[in-house]
Amino acid sequence: MSAAMPTGHVIGIVQRNWRDYVATLPQDEDVSSSSNKGQRVLAVPLDYRIPKIRICTRQAQQLIGKRLVVRIDSWESDSQYPNGHFVRSLGNVGELETEVASILIEKEISVSGFTDAQLR
């Protein structure tokens, strides 16, 4: 005889915990056409557990081959992917400083500088 498995229903979300994610635009992403408002592309997060994030940007061509910081803004219930926006570029994929910064952001480690009072 197996034990009954507890079940439940999500009835609401009190607070979303959106955070920054490190992602890249795939080399095969079609970025040939764009408008004044920007182009919608799918950014692939480093963390395989996170789905691709749809971002709108006017600089998609320049961002291919870069590590990007993206943030999720919303996720429609009928959409496969969340919507987000480009925050900043960390640098080229494979460069040491870029990859270290990527790890620190993914692990939510803050490396802000010391104040003058702390250095004394």
Secondary structure, DSSP 8 states (H G I E B T S, - for coil): -------------S-----EEEEE--TT---S---TT-EEEEEEESSTTS--EEEEES-HHHHTTEEEEEEEEE--TT-SS-EEEEEEEEEETT-HHHHHHHHHHHTT-------HHHH-
